[in-house]
Amino acid sequence: MNAKISKRLLLNQTRSDPSDLKLWPALLLLSLGSAVVAIAGTADAQIAASTNVKPQPSCQRVDDDGSPSDRGEKSHAWRAGFGFWGASNPYEGASDDGESGIFPYLAFENDWLRVDPSELAIKAVSTQRFQVEALLAPRWVSADPKKTVSYANLERETSLDIGLRMSTTLGAAKASLEYRGDISGEIEGSELTASLEAQTAVTPKLSIGAESGIHWRDKKLATYMYGVRADEVLIAGQNGAVVDRPRYDFDRDMVGHKEGAFIPFVGLQAGYAFTDKVQLVVYSGFEFFDEDVRNSPVISDDLATSSYLGLMYSF
């Protein structure tokens, strides 16, 4: 599933069939979250929206302006649900233009902790206008080179990142700066993301929102996602044949422009509250490839798309 979809539910920014995934990072993430939750315990009171997507209409998240106690709300909340997700496959020679599937969802949030399929976030600093969070996050794979003719031998698996996010509220908008670096040894790359998002209630039941921003992915991460690494140039193919493919590394000397890749993105989301506890969530997002990505022999499209339609229950 696309990382952004999982994160925003989609709503970063990353997103293969479940049988193809190495699920140990997600299991580690949820295990750590469960352990922390068990140690911390849970508080008692009213429901607050709990995903790092968008909240239910007419509800504030635990980390929004104002403390839970000021609003007479619970200091913790759970959210469960399922939905349908889809993501384009931009790889050259892909047998299918996109990937899709059904995705279960479970999240927990309190005053200082959030655990969901996209990340475990611990709030190190939290005020009415400013937040600093420590992150542990899987980098999900959605576009799989295994489903291509020429690049089926490229290994692209789920990895695990550690990071830090700073965010501030600006009226109805929220600006964030996030750093993530791989600790699984799968990629050994890093990413810096600047984003701006806003949400408004159209009616007491319907809310809409938008986000935009840019990812900077360093040369290791960009090569992993959009290129061919040095150790992938010569690979044994079928019947003992050797596949000789061109190297495409996002190093300054290899690409000729810059190290890494800049990936602008935009997203639109909406939530409709059937009841105080049941909400329909819809998301659609786009990542736009820069010139170096478009010139890669691995990539055939100018952008990557992702979408999600899900039903959420808060308790």
NULUMTI-820164 format. One record per residue: residue in three letters; x, y negated, z negated of N, C-alpha, C in turn. Coordinates in steps of 0.05 Angstrom, whole numbers, plus 32768, in hexadecimal, padded with zeros to 4 digits. Example, Ala and Ser with C-alpha at 12.3 -4.5 7.8 and 13.67 -1.06 7.14 Angstrom:
// NULUMTI-820164
Ala810880727F6480F6805A7F64810880427F64/Ser8101802D7F72811180157F7181027FFF7F63/
***
This chain:
// NULUMTI-820164
Met80118018800080008000800080117FE78000/Asn80087FD3800D80187FBA800F801C7FAE7FF4/Ala80347FA57FEF803A7F9A7FD580297F827FCF/Lys80257F727FE380147F5A7FDE7FF87F617FD7/Ile7FED7F757FE57FD27F7E7FDE7FD07F867FC2/Ser7FE37F977FBA7FE37FA17F9E7FE67F8A7F8B/Lys7FF77F777F927FFD7F617F807FE57F4E7F7D/Arg7FD77F497F927FC27F347F917FA77F3F7F8A/Leu7FA17F567F8D7F877F637F877F717F587F75/Leu7FBA7F4D7FB87FC17F4F7FC07FBF7F467FBB/Leu7F9F7F347FA27FB57F2A7FB17FCB7F3B7FAD/Asn80427F117FC280547F267FCF804E7F3E7FD6/Gln805A7F457FEA806A7F387FF1806F7F587FE6/Thr80557F927FF880657F98800380607FB08008/Arg804A7FCD801A803E7FD08016803A7FEF8021/Ser803A803E804E803E8059804F802880688042/Asp8023807D8049800F808E803D801880958020/Pro80058099800E800E809F7FF2802080B77FF1/Ser801D80CB8002802E80E28001804B80DC8009/Asp805080C68016806A80BF801F807980AF8009/Leu806C80A67FF5807880947FE2808780A37FCC/Lys809D80977FC380AA80A17FAB809C80937F94/Leu808D80A17F84807C80937F718089808F7F56/Trp80A380987F5380AF80967F3980B180797F2F/Pro80B680657F4180B7804A7F36809C80417F2B/Ala808680487F38806C80407F2E8066804E7F14/Leu806D80687F12806880777EFA8078806B7EE3/Leu809280647EE980A280577ED48096803D7ECC/Leu808D802D7EDF808080137ED9806880177EC7/Leu805680297ECE803E802C7EBE804480397EA3/Ser8058804B7EA2805F80577E89806A80427E75/Leu807C80317E808087801B7E6F807080097E65/Gly805E80027E7880487FF17E7080367FFE7E5B/Ser803080177E5F802080267E4B802D80277E30/Ala8048802B7E308056802C7E17805580117E08/Val80597FFC7E1880587FE17E0C803D7FDB7E01/Val80287FE27E11800C7FDD7E0880067FED7DEF/Ala801080067DEE800A80167DD68017800B7DBD/Ile803080007DC1803D7FF47DAA80307FDA7DA2/Ala80287FCA7DB6801C7FB07DB080007FB27DA5/Gly7FF17FC77DAD7FD67FC97DA67FC57FB67DB6/Thr7FAB7FB67DB27F997FA47DC17F897F937DAD/Ala7F827F7B7DB67F727F697DA57F557F6E7DAC/Asp7F437F607D9D7F267F647D9F7F187F4A7DA7/Ala7F087F497DBD7EF77F327DC57EED7F347DE1/Gln7EE77F1D7DF17ED87F1D7E0A7EEA7F217E22/Ile7EE07F297E397EF07F317E517EFD7F187E5D/Ala7F177F1C7E677F257F087E777F2F7F167E90/Ala7F317F087EA77F3A7F157EBF7F567F1E7EBC/Ser7F5E7F367EC87F767F427EBF7F8A7F497ED5/Thr7F857F467EEE7F997F4C7F027FAA7F347F08/Asn7FC07F3A7F167FD07F237F207FC77F1C7F3C/Val7FAF7F247F427FA17F1A7F5A7F917F037F50/Lys7F797F017F5A7F697EEA7F537F547EF37F3F/Pro7F4D7EE27F2C7F397EE97F187F1D7EEA7F23/Gln7F0B7EF37F127EEF7EF27F197EE67ED57F1A/Pro7ED27ECF7F2B7EC87EB47F2C7EBD7EAC7F10/Ser7EC27E937F0A7EB97E877EF07EC87E927ED8/Cys7EDE7EA17EDD7EEE7EAC7EC77F0B7EA27ECA/Gln7F187E9D7EB47F347E967EB47F457EAE7EAD/Arg7F5D7EB07EB87F6F7EC47EB07F7B7EBE7E95/Val7F867ED37E887F927ECF7E6E7FA87EBA7E6F/Asp7FB67EB87E877FCC7EA67E897FC47E8B7E95/Asp7FAB7E867E997FA27E6C7EA37FA37E577E8D/Asp7F9D7E3E7E947F9D7E287E807F8B7E2F7E69/Gly7F957E287E517F857E2D7E397F8B7E497E2E/Ser7F8E7E4B7E157F937E667E097F797E757E06/Pro7F7A7E907E057F627EA07E027F527E997DE9/Ser7F617E927DD37F537E8C7DBB7F437E727DBE/Asp7F4E7E5F7DCD7F407E467DD17F267E4A7DE0/Arg7F257E5E7DF17F0D7E637E017EFB7E787DF5/Gly7F047E837DDE7EF47E987DD17EF47EB17DE1/Glu7F097EB67DF27F0A7ECE7E027F1C7EE37DF6/Lys7F1A7EFB7E017F2C7F107DF97F497F097E00/Ser7F5B7F147DF07F787F107DF67F827F287E06/His7F707F3A7E0F7F787F507E207F617F577E33/Ala7F687F657E487F537F6D7E5B7F5E7F847E6C/Trp7F4C7F957E757F527FAA7E887F427FA67EA1/Arg7F4D7FAF7EB87F3E7FAF7ED17F457FC97EE0/Ala7F307FD57EEA7F327FEE7EF97F227FEB7F13/Gly7F2A7FF97F287F1B7FF87F417F2880087F56/Phe7F1E80067F6E7F2980137F867F2280027F9E/Gly7F3080077FB47F2B7FF87FCC7F3880047FE4/Phe7F337FF77FFA7F3F7FFF80147F547FEA801C/Trp7F6C7FF380237F817FE1802B7F8A7FE88047/Gly7F957FD480557FA07FD7806F7FB87FC58073/Ala7FCC7FCF80827FE47FBF80887FEE7FC680A4/Ser7FF77FB280B380027FB780CE801D7FC580CC/Asn80247FD480E1803E7FE180E3804D7FD380F9/Pro80617FC180F2806E7FB1810680867FBF8113/Tyr808B7FD9810C80A27FE78117809F7FED8135/Glu80B47FEB814380B57FF1816080AE800F8164/Gly809B8014817680948030817C8083803D8168/Ala8075802E81568064803A8142804D8049814E/Ser80488061814480328071814F80178065814A/Asp8015805681347FFC8048812D8003802B8128/Asp7FF1801981307FF67FFC812C7FF47FF4810F/Gly7FE7800580FE7FE47FFE80E27FE1801680D0/Glu7FE4801180B67FE0802480A17FC7801D8091/Ser7FBA803080857FA2802A80757F9E80408061/Gly7F8E803B804D7F88804F80397F7680458023/Ile7F71805780107F6180507FF87F74804D7FE1/Phe7F7080397FD07F8380347FBB7F7580307FA0/Pro7F7B80417F8C7F70803D7F717F7F80277F63/Tyr7F72801A7F507F7E80027F437F7880037F25/Leu7F8D7FFE7F157F897FFC7EF87F9D7FE77EEE/Ala7F937FD57EDE7FA47FBF7ED47F9D7FB87EB7/Phe7FB17FAF7EA87FAD7FA57E8D7FBB7F8B7E89/Glu7FAF7F787E7A7FBB7F5F7E757FB47F557E59/Asn7FC87F4A7E4B7FC27F3C7E327FD17F227E32/Asp7FD57F167E1B7FE17EFB7E197FFE7EFA7E24/Trp800C7F117E2380287F107E2A80317F267E3E/Leu801E7F387E4580267F4E7E5680117F537E6C/Arg801A7F5A7E8480087F637E9980147F7B7EA7/Val80047F907EAA800D7FA87EB87FF87FAF7ECD/Asp80017FB17EE77FEF7FB97EFC80007FC77F12/Pro7FF57FD17F2880057FE07F3B801B7FD07F48/Ser801A7FB57F46802F7FA57F5380477F9F7F41/Glu80427F9E7F2780587F967F1580517F997EF8/Leu80657F997EE780637F957ECB806F7F7A7EC5/Ala805F7F687EBA80687F4C7EB580667F467E97/Ile807C7F3D7E8C807D7F357E7080817F177E6F/Lys806F7F097E61806F7EEC7E6080837EE37E4A/Ala809B7ED97E5380AF7ED07E4180A97EB47E37/Val809E7EA37E4880957E887E4080797E847E4C/Ser80677E7A7E3C804C7E767E4580407E5D7E37/Thr803B7E487E47802E7E307E3D80167E2B7E4F/Gln80087E157E4A7FF07E0F7E5B7FF87E0A7E78/Arg80107DFF7E7D80177DF87E98802F7E077EA4/Phe803D7E167E9380567E227E9D80597E3E7E92/Gln80647E507EA380687E6C7E9B80827E777EA6/Val808F7E887E9680A67E977E9F80A07EB57E99/Glu80A27EC67EAE809C7EE27EAA80B37EF37EB3/Ala80B97F087EA480CC7F1C7EAC80BD7F327EBA/Leu80C87F3D7ED080BA7F4F7EE280C87F697EE5/Leu80B97F7F7EE780C27F997EF080AD7FA27F05/Ala80B67FA57F1E80A37FA87F3480AC7FBC7F49/Pro809A7FCE7F5180A17FDF7F68809E7FD07F82/Arg80AE7FD67F9680AC7FCB7FB080A07FE17FC2/Trp80857FDF7FC580777FF47FD4807E7FF37FF2/Val807C800A7FFF8080800C801C806580108029/Ser805F8000803D80468004804C804C800B8069/Ala805E7FFB8076806580018092807C80158091/Asp8077802D809D80898043809A8097804980B5/Pro80B2804680B780BF804D80D080BE806A80D7/Lys80B6807B80C480B3809880CA809D809C80DF/Lys808B808980E28075808C80F5807B807D810F/Thr8095807D8116809D8072813080AC80888140/Val80B08082815980BE8095816B80DC80938168/Ser80E6807B816881038077816881108074814D/Tyr8100806E8138810C8068811E810180798108/Ala80F98091810F80EC80A380FB810080AC80E6/Asn811A80AB80EC812E80B480D98136809E80C5/Leu812C808680C88132807180B481248077809A/Glu8132807680848126807B806A811F8061805D/Arg8105805D805980FB8045804B80E8804E8035/Glu80F1804D801C80E28057800680DC80417FF2/Thr80C980487FE080C280357FCA80DA80317FB8/Ser80DF80187FB080F680127F9F80EB80037F86/Leu80FE7FFB7F7480F67FEE7F5B81067FD57F57/Asp80F87FBF7F5281057FA57F4E81027F9B7F32/Ile81157F8B7F2981137F7C7F1081147F5E7F18/Gly81067F4D7F0A81067F317F1280FC7F1E7EFD/Leu80F97F057F0680F17EEF7EF580DF7EDD7F06/Arg80C97ED37EFA80B67EC17F0880B07EA97EF6/Met80B37E917F0280AC7E787EF580947E6C7F04/Ser80807E637EF680687E587F03805E7E417EF3/Thr80517E2E7F0180457E177EF4802A7E117F01/Thr80177E087EF27FFD7E007EFD7FFD7DE27F05/Leu7FF27DDC7F1C7FF07DC17F267FD37DBC7F2D/Gly7FC37DB47F197FA77DB17F1E7F9A7DCC7F24/Ala7F8E7DCF7F3B7F817DE87F437F957DFB7F50/Ala7FAE7DF27F547FC37E027F627FD77E0D7F4E/Lys7FE57E227F577FFA7E2E7F4780127E327F59/Ala80297E287F5180427E2B7F5F80547E3E7F51/Ser80617E507F6080727E657F54808C7E677F62/Leu80A17E6F7F5380BB7E767F5E80C37E907F52/Glu80C87EA47F6280CC7EC07F5980E67ECC7F65/Tyr80F67ED97F54810D7EE77F5D810A7F057F56/Arg81107F167F6981107F337F6581297F407F71/Gly81357F537F62814C7F617F6B81497F7F7F66/Asp81527F8F7F79814F7FAC7F7881617FB87F63/Ile81567FCA7F5281667FD87F3E81657FF67F42/Ser81577FFF7F568154801C7F5B816B80287F6B/Gly817B80177F78819180207F89818780277FA5/Glu816D80247FAA8162802B7FC5816A80157FD9/Ile81697FFB7FD1816D7FE57FE381857FD47FDA/Glu81877FCF7FC0819C7FBD7FB5819B7FA17FC0/Gly81837F997FC8817F7F7E7FD3816E7F6E7FC0/Ser81697F547FC7815A7F427FB681487F307FC7/Glu81357F237FBA81217F127FC7811B7EFA7FB5/Leu81197EE37FC281107ECA7FB480F77EC17FC2/Thr80E17EBB7FB280C87EB47FBE80BE7E9A7FB1/Ala80B77E877FC180A97E6E7FB8808D7E6E7FC3/Ser80797E697FB2805D7E6B7FBB804C7E567FAE/Leu80367E507FBB80227E3D7FB080077E4A7FB6/Glu7FF67E4C7FA17FDB7E587FA47FC77E477F95/Ala7FAE7E497F9F7F987E3A7F937F7F7E497F96/Gln7F6C7E467F837F537E537F847F3D7E407F7A/Thr7F257E437F867F0F7E327F7E7EF57E437F7E/Ala7EE37E3C7F6D7EC97E497F6B7EB57E3B7F7E/Val7EAC7E497F927E987E3F7FA57E7C7E3F7F99/Thr7E767E547F8C7E5D7E577F7C7E647E657F62/Pro7E527E677F4F7E587E757F367E617E917F3A/Lys7E5A7E9E7F517E627EB97F567E797EBD7F6A/Leu7E7C7EA97F7C7E907EAB7F917EA77E987F8E/Ser7EBF7EA37F8F7ED77E937F8F7EE87E997FA7/Ile7EF77E867FB17F097E8A7FC87F247E7E7FC0/Gly7F397E877FCD7F537E7D7FC77F667E807FDF/Ala7F7D7E747FDE7F917E757FF37FAC7E747FE7/Glu7FBF7E7F7FF47FDB7E7D7FEC7FED7E7A8004/Ser80047E6E800080187E6C801580337E6A8008/Gly80487E71801780637E70800C80777E7C801F/Ile808E7E82801480A47E8D802580B57EA08014/His80BC7EB7802080CE7ECA801480EA7EC58020/Trp80FF7EC58010811A7EC8801A81247EE38012/Arg81297EF4802581337F0F802081507F118028/Asp81627F188015817E7F18801B81857F2D8030/Lys819F7F2E803881A67F3E804F81A17F5C804B/Lys81A47F668032819F7F82802D81827F89802E/Leu81717F78802281547F7D802381497F79803F/Ala81527F64804D81487F5F806881517F75807B/Thr81697F7F807881727F95808981627FAE8083/Tyr815C7FB3806A814D7FCB806281317FC9806E/Met81247FB2806E81097FAF807781077FAC8095/Tyr811A7F9E80A281177F9780BE812E7F9F80D0/Gly81427FAC80C5815A7FB280D681637FCF80D5/Val817B7FD380DE81887FEE80DF81A37FEB80D1/Arg81A77FF980BA81BF7FF780AB81D6800780B8/Ala81EE800180AF8206800D80BC8205802C80BA/Asp81FB803680A481FB805380A181E3806080AF/Glu81D3805080BE81BC805B80CC81C0805A80EA/Val81D8805280F381DD8050811081DF806B811D/Leu81ED807E811081F08099811B81E280AC8108/Ile81CC80B8811181BC80CA810181B680E38111/Ala81B880FA810481B281148112819481158118/Gly818E811A81328172811C813A816A8139813D/Gln8155813D814D814B81588150815E81698162/Asn815E8183815E816E8196816E818C818F816D/Gly81958183815781B1817D815481BB81648162/Ala81A98156817081B1813E817F81B78128816B/Val81C88116817381D080FF816381C280E6816E/Val81B380D9815C81A680C0816481B980A98160/Asp81BF809A817581D18083817481C0806A8179/Arg81BB805B816481AB8043816681BB802A815F/Pro81B48013816981C47FFB816381C07FF28146/Arg81D67FE9813B81D57FDE811F81C97FC28121/Tyr81B87FBC810D81AD7FA1810C81AC7F9980EE/Asp81C17F8B80E681C57F8380CA81C17F6580C7/Phe81B27F5D80B281AC7F4180AE81C27F3380A0/Asp81DA7F3880A981F27F2A80A081F87F1480B4/Arg82047EFF80AB82097EE880BD82197EF180D6/Asp822D7F0280D2823E7F0B80E9822F7F1D80FC/Met821B7F2B80F2820C7F3E810381F67F318112/Val81E67F21810581CF7F14811281D87EFB8121/Gly81EB7EEC811681F57ED4812381E77EBB811A/His81D47EBC810881C67EA480FF81CA7E9F80E1/Lys81BF7EB080D181C07EAC80B481BF7EC780A6/Glu81C67EC8808D81C47EE0807E81A77EE28073/Gly819C7EFA807481817EFE8069816C7EF4807D/Ala81537EF28073813D7EEB808381297EDA8073/Phe811E7EC5808081097EB5807480EE7EBE8080/Ile80DB7EC5806E80C17ED0807680AB7EBF806A/Pro80A07EAC807980897E9D806F80707EAF806E/Phe805E7EA9805C80457EB98059802E7EA78051/Val80167EB080587FFD7EA4804F7FEA7EBA8048/Gly7FD67EB380367FC27EC6802F7FA87EB98027/Leu7F927EC6802C7F777EBD80257F6A7ED28015/Gln7F5B7ECB80007F4E7EDE7FEF7F337ED37FE6/Ala7F217EE67FDF7F077EDE7FD57EFE7EF37FC0/Gly7EEF7EEA7FAD7EE37EFC7F997EC67EF67F94/Tyr7EB67F0B7F937E997F077F8E7E917F177F76/Ala7E877F0A7F617E7F7F187F487E627F217F49/Phe7E5F7F3B7F4B7E437F467F4A7E387F437F2E/Thr7E497F487F1A7E427F457EFE7E5A7F397EEF/Asp7E597F367ED57E6F7F2C7EC67E877F3F7EC7/Lys7E827F587ECD7E977F6C7ECC7E9E7F787EE7/Val7E8D7F757EFB7E927F827F157E967F6C7F2A/Gln7EAC7F6F7F397EB47F5B7F4D7EBE7F687F67/Leu7EB67F5D7F7D7EC07F657F977ED77F527F9F/Val7EEE7F5E7FA77F067F4E7FAE7F0D7F537FCB/Val7F137F3E7FDA7F1B7F407FF67F347F2F7FFA/Tyr7F487F3B80097F617F2C800D7F6B7F328029/Ser7F777F1E80357F847F21804F7F9E7F0F804F/Gly7FB47F1B80577FCE7F0D80567FDE7F11806F/Phe7FF07EFE807480017EFE808C801E7EF68085/Glu80327F05808E804E7EFE808C80597EF980A8/Phe80667EE380AC80707EDB80C6808E7EDF80C8/Phe80967EEE80DD80B27EF580DF80C27EDE80ED/Asp80DB7ED980E280EC7EC680EF80FA7ED28107/Glu810A7EC2811581167ECA812E81277EE3812B/Asp81377EE4811681487EFB811281397F15810E/Val81227F14810081127F2C80FD81057F338118/Arg80FB7F20812780EF7F26814081027F328154/Asn811C7F2B815281307F358164813A7F51815C/Ser81327F5B8145813B7F75813C81307F8B814F/Pro81407F9F815681367FB5816781227FC68159/Val81207FC4813E810E7FD4812E80F27FC8812E/Ile80F07FAD813180D67F9F812E80CB7F978149/Ser80B17F9B814D80A47F94816680907F7E8164/Asp80887F76814C80737F628148807F7F48813E/Asp806F7F33813F80777F198135806E7F148118/Leu805D7F25810E80537F2180F3804A7F3C80E8/Ala80467F3D80CD803A7F5480C080217F4B80B2/Thr800C7F5C80B37FF27F5580A77FEB7F698091/Ser7FDB7F61807E7FD17F7380697FB67F6A8061/Ser7FA67F7C80577F8A7F76804F7F817F89803A/Tyr7F6D7F81802B7F627F9180157F457F8B8010/Leu7F367F9F800B7F1A7F9C80027F157FAF7FEB/Gly7F0F7FA47FD37F0D7FB57FBC7EF87FAD7FA9/Leu7EF07FBF7F987EDC7FBB7F837EEA7FBE7F68/Met7EE77FAA7F577EF57FA97F3D7EE17FA97F26/Tyr7EE87FB77F107ED87FB77EF87EE97FAF7EE1/Ser7EE17F997ED27EF07F8F7EBB7EE37F997EA1/Phe7EF47FA17E8E7EE97FAA7E747EFD7FA57E5E/
***
